[in-house]
Amino acid sequence: MAGFSLEDLEKIIHSRAESGDTKSYTASLISCGVEKCAQKMGEEAVEAAIAAATGDSEGLRKESADLLYHLLVVLKTSNIPLSLVMEELEMRTSQSGLEEKAGRKKK
C-alpha cells in the first residue's frame, strides 16, 4: 500500500478498539488489558529477532509488521499517542546517539 503510515494504522486501531465489534481481533485484544497486549508485543518482538538472526528476510518483514501493530495496540491501551513517541524520536535525533544515550537518566 503506497502511502500507508503508522499514523494510519493507529487510526484503524483506535477505530476498531471503540467499535465494540466482537469479531474484531483488535477490540478483543484491547479488552484483555495492557498485560495481555504487552505479552503479545513481546512475543512478536522475539519472533522478529529470531527471523533477523536466522536471516529470514520474509519472516522478518512479516514479524516486523506484527510487532508494529502490537506496539500500537500497547500504546493505545496505555493511553500514549503515537505522536508522543514520534516527538521523543525527533528530540533524540537532534544530537548524536551516544550523546543522547549518555544523557538519559539512570533508573
N, CA, C and O atoms as a GROMACS GRO file, in nm:
protein
  428
    1MET      N    1   0.084  -0.118   0.000
    1MET     CA    2   0.000   0.000   0.000
    1MET      C    3   0.088   0.124   0.000
    1MET      O    4   0.159   0.151   0.097
    2ALA      N    5   0.083   0.197  -0.105
    2ALA     CA    6   0.162   0.319  -0.112
    2ALA      C    7   0.102   0.424  -0.019
    2ALA      O    8  -0.019   0.448  -0.018
    3GLY      N    9   0.188   0.486   0.058
    3GLY     CA   10   0.143   0.595   0.143
    3GLY      C   11   0.084   0.554   0.276
    3GLY      O   12   0.039   0.640   0.352
    4PHE      N   13   0.081   0.426   0.308
    4PHE     CA   14   0.028   0.381   0.436
    4PHE      C   15   0.129   0.414   0.545
    4PHE      O   16   0.249   0.391   0.528
    5SER      N   17   0.082   0.469   0.657
    5SER     CA   18   0.173   0.514   0.763
    5SER      C   19   0.135   0.453   0.898
    5SER      O   20   0.028   0.393   0.914
    6LEU      N   21   0.225   0.469   0.993
    6LEU     CA   22   0.193   0.426   1.129
    6LEU      C   23   0.075   0.505   1.185
    6LEU      O   24  -0.004   0.453   1.264
    7GLU      N   25   0.064   0.631   1.143
    7GLU     CA   26  -0.049   0.712   1.187
    7GLU      C   27  -0.180   0.654   1.133
    7GLU      O   28  -0.281   0.654   1.204
    8ASP      N   29  -0.178   0.604   1.009
    8ASP     CA   30  -0.297   0.539   0.953
    8ASP      C   31  -0.332   0.415   1.035
    8ASP      O   32  -0.449   0.393   1.067
    9LEU      N   33  -0.231   0.335   1.068
    9LEU     CA   34  -0.254   0.215   1.148
    9LEU      C   35  -0.308   0.252   1.286
    9LEU      O   36  -0.397   0.185   1.338
   10GLU      N   37  -0.253   0.356   1.345
   10GLU     CA   38  -0.301   0.400   1.476
   10GLU      C   39  -0.450   0.436   1.469
   10GLU      O   40  -0.526   0.400   1.559
   11LYS      N   41  -0.492   0.505   1.365
   11LYS     CA   42  -0.634   0.542   1.348
   11LYS      C   43  -0.722   0.418   1.334
   11LYS      O   44  -0.830   0.412   1.392
   12ILE      N   45  -0.675   0.319   1.259
   12ILE     CA   46  -0.751   0.194   1.243
   12ILE      C   47  -0.765   0.124   1.378
   12ILE      O   48  -0.874   0.078   1.413
   13ILE      N   49  -0.656   0.116   1.453
   13ILE     CA   50  -0.659   0.052   1.584
   13ILE      C   51  -0.757   0.124   1.676
   13ILE      O   52  -0.835   0.060   1.745
   14HIS      N   53  -0.753   0.256   1.678
   14HIS     CA   54  -0.844   0.333   1.764
   14HIS      C   55  -0.989   0.308   1.724
   14HIS      O   56  -1.076   0.290   1.809
   15SER      N   57  -1.014   0.307   1.594
   15SER     CA   58  -1.150   0.285   1.544
   15SER      C   59  -1.201   0.147   1.583
   15SER      O   60  -1.314   0.133   1.630
   16ARG      N   61  -1.119   0.047   1.565
   16ARG     CA   62  -1.161  -0.090   1.597
   16ARG      C   63  -1.173  -0.110   1.748
   16ARG      O   64  -1.259  -0.186   1.793
   17ALA      N   65  -1.089  -0.044   1.824
   17ALA     CA   66  -1.096  -0.056   1.970
   17ALA      C   67  -1.228  -0.001   2.022
   17ALA      O   68  -1.283  -0.053   2.119
   18GLU      N   69  -1.278   0.103   1.958
   18GLU     CA   70  -1.401   0.168   2.002
   18GLU      C   71  -1.525   0.107   1.939
   18GLU      O   72  -1.637   0.142   1.976
   19SER      N   73  -1.508   0.016   1.843
   19SER     CA   74  -1.620  -0.034   1.764
   19SER      C   75  -1.715  -0.125   1.842
   19SER      O   76  -1.834  -0.130   1.814
   20GLY      N   77  -1.661  -0.197   1.940
   20GLY     CA   78  -1.743  -0.295   2.012
   20GLY      C   79  -1.772  -0.419   1.928
   20GLY      O   80  -1.852  -0.503   1.969
   21ASP      N   81  -1.708  -0.430   1.814
   21ASP     CA   82  -1.727  -0.544   1.724
   21ASP      C   83  -1.666  -0.669   1.786
   21ASP      O   84  -1.544  -0.675   1.807
   22THR      N   85  -1.747  -0.767   1.815
   22THR     CA   86  -1.699  -0.889   1.880
   22THR      C   87  -1.614  -0.974   1.786
   22THR      O   88  -1.546  -1.066   1.831
   23LYS      N   89  -1.618  -0.945   1.657
   23LYS     CA   90  -1.536  -1.019   1.560
   23LYS      C   91  -1.402  -0.951   1.534
   23LYS      O   92  -1.321  -1.001   1.456
   24SER      N   93  -1.378  -0.837   1.598
   24SER     CA   94  -1.255  -0.761   1.579
   24SER      C   95  -1.146  -0.814   1.671
   24SER      O   96  -1.161  -0.814   1.793
   25TYR      N   97  -1.034  -0.860   1.612
   25TYR     CA   98  -0.920  -0.905   1.692
   25TYR      C   99  -0.868  -0.790   1.778
   25TYR      O  100  -0.835  -0.809   1.895
   26THR      N  101  -0.861  -0.672   1.719
   26THR     CA  102  -0.810  -0.556   1.792
   26THR      C  103  -0.895  -0.526   1.915
   26THR      O  104  -0.842  -0.509   2.025
   27ALA      N  105  -1.027  -0.520   1.897
   27ALA     CA  106  -1.117  -0.492   2.009
   27ALA      C  107  -1.106  -0.601   2.115
   27ALA      O  108  -1.104  -0.572   2.235
   28SER      N  109  -1.098  -0.726   2.070
   28SER     CA  110  -1.087  -0.838   2.163
   28SER      C  111  -0.957  -0.831   2.242
   28SER      O  112  -0.957  -0.850   2.364
   29LEU      N  113  -0.847  -0.803   2.174
   29LEU     CA  114  -0.717  -0.796   2.241
   29LEU      C  115  -0.714  -0.682   2.341
   29LEU      O  116  -0.670  -0.700   2.455
   30ILE      N  117  -0.760  -0.566   2.301
   30ILE     CA  118  -0.758  -0.450   2.391
   30ILE      C  119  -0.847  -0.473   2.512
   30ILE      O  120  -0.816  -0.424   2.621
   31SER      N  121  -0.957  -0.546   2.495
   31SER     CA  122  -1.045  -0.572   2.608
   31SER      C  123  -0.979  -0.660   2.714
   31SER      O  124  -1.025  -0.665   2.828
   32CYS      N  125  -0.872  -0.730   2.676
   32CYS     CA  126  -0.800  -0.816   2.771
   32CYS      C  127  -0.707  -0.736   2.862
   32CYS      O  128  -0.661  -0.787   2.964
   33GLY      N  129  -0.680  -0.610   2.826
   33GLY     CA  130  -0.596  -0.526   2.910
   33GLY      C  131  -0.452  -0.517   2.862
   33GLY      O  132  -0.408  -0.592   2.775
   34VAL      N  133  -0.381  -0.423   2.922
   34VAL     CA  134  -0.246  -0.392   2.879
   34VAL      C  135  -0.149  -0.509   2.900
   34VAL      O  136  -0.056  -0.526   2.821
   35GLU      N  137  -0.170  -0.589   3.004
   35GLU     CA  138  -0.078  -0.701   3.029
   35GLU      C  139  -0.079  -0.800   2.913
   35GLU      O  140   0.027  -0.841   2.866
   36LYS      N  141  -0.198  -0.837   2.865
   36LYS     CA  142  -0.209  -0.931   2.753
   36LYS      C  143  -0.153  -0.867   2.626
   36LYS      O  144  -0.084  -0.933   2.548
   37CYS      N  145  -0.184  -0.740   2.604
   37CYS     CA  146  -0.133  -0.670   2.486
   37CYS      C  147   0.020  -0.665   2.489
   37CYS      O  148   0.084  -0.686   2.386
   38ALA      N  149   0.077  -0.638   2.605
   38ALA     CA  150   0.223  -0.633   2.618
   38ALA      C  151   0.284  -0.772   2.596
   38ALA      O  152   0.391  -0.783   2.536
   39GLN      N  153   0.218  -0.875   2.644
   39GLN     CA  154   0.265  -1.012   2.622
   39GLN      C  155   0.271  -1.041   2.473
   39GLN      O  156   0.371  -1.095   2.424
   40LYS      N  157   0.166  -1.006   2.399
   40LYS     CA  158   0.163  -1.029   2.255
   40LYS      C  159   0.273  -0.950   2.186
   40LYS      O  160   0.338  -1.000   2.094
   41MET      N  161   0.295  -0.826   2.228
   41MET     CA  162   0.401  -0.744   2.170
   41MET      C  163   0.537  -0.812   2.193
   41MET      O  164   0.620  -0.817   2.102
   42GLY      N  165   0.560  -0.862   2.312
   42GLY     CA  166   0.684  -0.930   2.343
   42GLY      C  167   0.706  -1.053   2.258
   42GLY      O  168   0.816  -1.079   2.210
   43GLU      N  169   0.599  -1.130   2.238
   43GLU     CA  170   0.608  -1.250   2.153
   43GLU      C  171   0.649  -1.211   2.011
   43GLU      O  172   0.734  -1.276   1.950
   44GLU      N  173   0.589  -1.106   1.959
   44GLU     CA  174   0.620  -1.062   1.823
   44GLU      C  175   0.763  -1.008   1.814
   44GLU      O  176   0.830  -1.028   1.713
   45ALA      N  177   0.810  -0.943   1.918
   45ALA     CA  178   0.947  -0.892   1.920
   45ALA      C  179   1.047  -1.008   1.914
   45ALA      O  180   1.146  -1.002   1.842
   46VAL      N  181   1.020  -1.112   1.990
   46VAL     CA  182   1.107  -1.229   1.989
   46VAL      C  183   1.106  -1.295   1.852
   46VAL      O  184   1.211  -1.333   1.800
   47GLU      N  185   0.986  -1.309   1.793
   47GLU     CA  186   0.976  -1.371   1.661
   47GLU      C  187   1.051  -1.288   1.556
   47GLU      O  188   1.115  -1.345   1.467
   48ALA      N  189   1.042  -1.156   1.565
   48ALA     CA  190   1.115  -1.070   1.471
   48ALA      C  191   1.266  -1.085   1.491
   48ALA      O  192   1.341  -1.092   1.394
   49ALA      N  193   1.309  -1.091   1.616
   49ALA     CA  194   1.452  -1.107   1.645
   49ALA      C  195   1.504  -1.240   1.592
   49ALA      O  196   1.614  -1.247   1.537
   50ILE      N  197   1.427  -1.345   1.608
   50ILE     CA  198   1.468  -1.477   1.559
   50ILE      C  199   1.478  -1.475   1.407
   50ILE      O  200   1.573  -1.527   1.350
   51ALA      N  201   1.380  -1.415   1.342
   51ALA     CA  202   1.382  -1.405   1.196
   51ALA      C  203   1.507  -1.328   1.150
   51ALA      O  204   1.572  -1.368   1.053
   52ALA      N  205   1.538  -1.219   1.218
   52ALA     CA  206   1.657  -1.140   1.183
   52ALA      C  207   1.784  -1.222   1.203
   52ALA      O  208   1.872  -1.224   1.117
   53ALA      N  209   1.793  -1.288   1.316
   53ALA     CA  210   1.915  -1.364   1.349
   53ALA      C  211   1.937  -1.482   1.256
   53ALA      O  212   2.051  -1.524   1.234
   54THR      N  213   1.829  -1.536   1.202
   54THR     CA  214   1.842  -1.652   1.113
   54THR      C  215   1.844  -1.614   0.966
   54THR      O  216   1.849  -1.700   0.878
   55GLY      N  217   1.841  -1.484   0.939
   55GLY     CA  218   1.847  -1.437   0.800
   55GLY      C  219   1.720  -1.460   0.721
   55GLY      O  220   1.724  -1.464   0.598
   56ASP      N  221   1.609  -1.474   0.790
   56ASP     CA  222   1.479  -1.497   0.726
   56ASP      C  223   1.416  -1.362   0.692
   56ASP      O  224   1.340  -1.306   0.770
   57SER      N  225   1.449  -1.310   0.574
   57SER     CA  226   1.403  -1.176   0.534
   57SER      C  227   1.251  -1.166   0.527
   57SER      O  228   1.193  -1.069   0.575
   58GLU      N  229   1.186  -1.266   0.469
   58GLU     CA  230   1.040  -1.262   0.459
   58GLU      C  231   0.978  -1.271   0.597
   58GLU      O  232   0.883  -1.198   0.628
   59GLY      N  233   1.030  -1.358   0.680
   59GLY     CA  234   0.980  -1.370   0.817
   59GLY      C  235   0.999  -1.241   0.895
   59GLY      O  236   0.911  -1.200   0.970
   60LEU      N  237   1.114  -1.177   0.877
   60LEU     CA  238   1.140  -1.051   0.945
   60LEU      C  239   1.043  -0.943   0.901
   60LEU      O  240   0.994  -0.866   0.984
   61ARG      N  241   1.014  -0.938   0.772
   61ARG     CA  242   0.918  -0.839   0.720
   61ARG      C  243   0.782  -0.861   0.785
   61ARG      O  244   0.719  -0.766   0.832
   62LYS      N  245   0.736  -0.985   0.788
   62LYS     CA  246   0.604  -1.016   0.842
   62LYS      C  247   0.600  -0.996   0.994
   62LYS      O  248   0.505  -0.939   1.047
   63GLU      N  249   0.701  -1.042   1.062
   63GLU     CA  250   0.704  -1.028   1.209
   63GLU      C  251   0.719  -0.881   1.249
   63GLU      O  252   0.666  -0.840   1.352
   64SER      N  253   0.791  -0.803   1.169
   64SER     CA  254   0.803  -0.660   1.197
   64SER      C  255   0.668  -0.591   1.186
   64SER      O  256   0.636  -0.503   1.266
   65ALA      N  257   0.589  -0.631   1.087
   65ALA     CA  258   0.454  -0.575   1.075
   65ALA      C  259   0.371  -0.611   1.198
   65ALA      O  260   0.300  -0.526   1.252
   66ASP      N  261   0.380  -0.737   1.242
   66ASP     CA  262   0.308  -0.779   1.362
   66ASP      C  263   0.354  -0.700   1.485
   66ASP      O  264   0.273  -0.658   1.567
   67LEU      N  265   0.486  -0.679   1.495
   67LEU     CA  266   0.542  -0.606   1.608
   67LEU      C  267   0.494  -0.462   1.610
   67LEU      O  268   0.455  -0.411   1.716
   68LEU      N  269   0.497  -0.396   1.496
   68LEU     CA  270   0.450  -0.257   1.491
   68LEU      C  271   0.302  -0.247   1.529
   68LEU      O  272   0.262  -0.157   1.603
   69TYR      N  273   0.222  -0.340   1.478
   69TYR     CA  274   0.079  -0.342   1.513
   69TYR      C  275   0.062  -0.358   1.664
   69TYR      O  276  -0.010  -0.282   1.727
   70HIS      N  277   0.129  -0.457   1.721
   70HIS     CA  278   0.112  -0.483   1.864
   70HIS      C  279   0.170  -0.370   1.950
   70HIS      O  280   0.118  -0.343   2.059
   71LEU      N  281   0.274  -0.304   1.904
   71LEU     CA  282   0.326  -0.186   1.975
   71LEU      C  283   0.219  -0.078   1.980
   71LEU      O  284   0.197  -0.017   2.084
   72LEU      N  285   0.153  -0.053   1.867
   72LEU     CA  286   0.050   0.050   1.865
   72LEU      C  287  -0.070   0.011   1.951
   72LEU      O  288  -0.136   0.098   2.008
   73VAL      N  289  -0.100  -0.118   1.961
   73VAL     CA  290  -0.206  -0.164   2.050
   73VAL      C  291  -0.168  -0.137   2.195
   73VAL      O  292  -0.250  -0.090   2.274
   74VAL      N  293  -0.042  -0.166   2.230
   74VAL     CA  294   0.004  -0.139   2.368
   74VAL      C  295   0.000   0.011   2.396
   74VAL      O  296  -0.041   0.052   2.505
   75LEU      N  297   0.041   0.093   2.301
   75LEU     CA  298   0.033   0.238   2.321
   75LEU      C  299  -0.112   0.281   2.342
   75LEU      O  300  -0.140   0.365   2.428
   76LYS      N  301  -0.204   0.224   2.265
   76LYS     CA  302  -0.347   0.257   2.280
   76LYS      C  303  -0.396   0.219   2.419
   76LYS      O  304  -0.461   0.299   2.486
   77THR      N  305  -0.364   0.097   2.464
   77THR     CA  306  -0.410   0.054   2.595
   77THR      C  307  -0.344   0.132   2.708
   77THR      O  308  -0.394   0.135   2.820
   78SER      N  309  -0.231   0.193   2.678
   78SER     CA  310  -0.158   0.274   2.778
   78SER      C  311  -0.189   0.422   2.766
   78SER      O  312  -0.131   0.504   2.837
   79ASN      N  313  -0.279   0.457   2.675
   79ASN     CA  314  -0.319   0.597   2.652
   79ASN      C  315  -0.201   0.687   2.615
   79ASN      O  316  -0.191   0.801   2.660
   80ILE      N  317  -0.112   0.633   2.532
   80ILE     CA  318   0.002   0.710   2.483
   80ILE      C  319  -0.012   0.723   2.332
   80ILE      O  320   0.000   0.623   2.261
   81PRO      N  321  -0.036   0.844   2.282
   81PRO     CA  322  -0.050   0.860   2.138
   81PRO      C  323   0.085   0.843   2.067
   81PRO      O  324   0.190   0.877   2.121
   82LEU      N  325   0.079   0.791   1.947
   82LEU     CA  326   0.199   0.773   1.866
   82LEU      C  327   0.273   0.905   1.850
   82LEU      O  328   0.396   0.907   1.841
   83SER      N  329   0.201   1.014   1.846
   83SER     CA  330   0.265   1.145   1.828
   83SER      C  331   0.366   1.174   1.938
   83SER      O  332   0.468   1.239   1.913
   84LEU      N  333   0.341   1.128   2.060
   84LEU     CA  334   0.437   1.150   2.169
   84LEU      C  335   0.563   1.067   2.148
   84LEU      O  336   0.673   1.113   2.179
   85VAL      N  337   0.548   0.947   2.096
   85VAL     CA  338   0.664   0.863   2.066
   85VAL      C  339   0.746   0.929   1.954
   85VAL      O  340   0.869   0.932   1.960
   86MET      N  341   0.678   0.981   1.853
   86MET     CA  342   0.746   1.046   1.742
   86MET      C  343   0.818   1.173   1.789
   86MET      O  344   0.927   1.203   1.742
   87GLU      N  345   0.756   1.247   1.882
   87GLU     CA  346   0.823   1.364   1.939
   87GLU      C  347   0.951   1.324   2.011
   87GLU      O  348   1.053   1.392   2.000
   88GLU      N  349   0.945   1.214   2.084
   88GLU     CA  350   1.063   1.164   2.155
   88GLU      C  351   1.174   1.129   2.056
   88GLU      O  352   1.290   1.163   2.077
   89LEU      N  353   1.137   1.060   1.949
   89LEU     CA  354   1.236   1.025   1.847
   89LEU      C  355   1.295   1.149   1.781
   89LEU      O  356   1.415   1.156   1.756
   90GLU      N  357   1.210   1.246   1.753
   90GLU     CA  358   1.257   1.370   1.690
   90GLU      C  359   1.356   1.442   1.782
   90GLU      O  360   1.459   1.492   1.737
   91MET      N  361   1.324   1.446   1.911
   91MET     CA  362   1.412   1.511   2.008
   91MET      C  363   1.548   1.440   2.012
   91MET      O  364   1.653   1.504   2.018
   92ARG      N  365   1.544   1.308   2.007
   92ARG     CA  366   1.668   1.231   2.016
   92ARG      C  367   1.756   1.248   1.893
   92ARG      O  368   1.878   1.236   1.903
   93THR      N  369   1.697   1.276   1.779
   93THR     CA  370   1.777   1.291   1.657
   93THR      C  371   1.847   1.426   1.650
   93THR      O  372   1.926   1.449   1.559
   94SER      N  373   1.819   1.514   1.744
   94SER     CA  374   1.885   1.644   1.744
   94SER      C  375   2.027   1.637   1.800
   94SER      O  376   2.100   1.736   1.798
   95GLN      N  377   2.067   1.521   1.849
   95GLN     CA  378   2.203   1.501   1.900
   95GLN      C  379   2.251   1.363   1.857
   95GLN      O  380   2.172   1.281   1.810
   96SER      N  381   2.378   1.338   1.873
   96SER     CA  382   2.429   1.207   1.834
   96SER      C  383   2.370   1.100   1.927
   96SER      O  384   2.333   1.129   2.041
   97GLY      N  385   2.364   0.980   1.877
   97GLY     CA  386   2.310   0.869   1.956
   97GLY      C  387   2.386   0.846   2.085
   97GLY      O  388   2.327   0.815   2.188
   98LEU      N  389   2.518   0.860   2.080
   98LEU     CA  390   2.597   0.840   2.201
   98LEU      C  391   2.573   0.950   2.302
   98LEU      O  392   2.566   0.924   2.422
   99GLU      N  393   2.560   1.075   2.255
   99GLU     CA  394   2.530   1.185   2.346
   99GLU      C  395   2.393   1.168   2.409
   99GLU      O  396   2.375   1.187   2.529
  100GLU      N  397   2.295   1.130   2.326
  100GLU     CA  398   2.159   1.112   2.375
  100GLU      C  399   2.154   1.002   2.479
  100GLU      O  400   2.092   1.019   2.584
  101LYS      N  401   2.219   0.890   2.452
  101LYS     CA  402   2.219   0.778   2.544
  101LYS      C  403   2.287   0.814   2.675
  101LYS      O  404   2.240   0.775   2.782
  102ALA      N  405   2.397   0.887   2.668
  102ALA     CA  406   2.469   0.929   2.790
  102ALA      C  407   2.387   1.025   2.872
  102ALA      O  408   2.403   1.030   2.994
  103GLY      N  409   2.300   1.101   2.808
  103GLY     CA  410   2.219   1.199   2.879
  103GLY      C  411   2.093   1.145   2.944
  103GLY      O  412   2.026   1.217   3.017
  104ARG      N  413   2.060   1.019   2.918
  104ARG     CA  414   1.940   0.960   2.979
  104ARG      C  415   1.960   0.943   3.128
  104ARG      O  416   2.070   0.912   3.175
  105LYS      N  417   1.853   0.963   3.202
  105LYS     CA  418   1.860   0.942   3.346
  105LYS      C  419   1.864   0.794   3.376
  105LYS      O  420   1.793   0.715   3.313
  106LYS      N  421   1.945   0.756   3.470
  106LYS     CA  422   1.952   0.617   3.515
  106LYS      C  423   1.828   0.586   3.597
  106LYS      O  424   1.783   0.668   3.678
  107LYS      N  425   1.773   0.465   3.575
  107LYS     CA  426   1.652   0.426   3.652
  107LYS      C  427   1.689   0.332   3.763
  107LYS      O  428   1.602   0.288   3.838
   0.00000   0.00000   0.00000
